[in-house]
Amino acid sequence: MTRLKRASLVTQGLTLAARFAHAAPLEAPADRGRLLKAPQIAAELFHGTVSAAWVRRVVPGKLRLGHSTVCWYECDVLAWIAAQRA
């Protein structure tokens, strides 16, 4: 790497740091538990009484991580289950 390129990288880094220096610090996101896939929810939370396909169709709060990867936060699913029982 040439000396000029190195200098420009350092300059860019300083300007980025200065650019975000006034921003408020970010808070940590709330802990929503593990990310679970449909087969895990069916087995662990419903004790095998429902299928993974049923979980994908019925349980709200899906988080799409890709083309076919769908997950749910454990706490969200537990809260939904508790609301259904109430």
Beta strands, then each sheet from edge to edge (+ up, - down):
strand 1: 35-37
strand 2: 63-64
strand 3: 70-73
sheet 1: 1+ 3- 2+
end
